[in-house]
Amino acid sequence: MYNYNHYKVHNRDEVISFMESNPFVTLISTRISGRVELTQVPVLITQRDGKL
């Protein structure tokens, strides 16, 4: 997936705040039959020594 420079957020605190406020990601997959499946997956964020 192309990551457009226009949409990048460079403020680390802003990114972490967004991720903590929205702790789910949507995983999209396709079966061989063509059926699309969507699942919400929880994401836990831990910071240690300045790293996520």
HELIX and SHEET records of a PDB file:
HELIX    1   1 ASN A    5  TYR A    7  5                                   3    
HELIX    2   2 ARG A   12  SER A   21  1                                  10    
SHEET    1   A 2 PHE A  24  THR A  30  0                                        
SHEET    2   A 2 VAL A  36  PRO A  42 -1                                        
END                                                                             
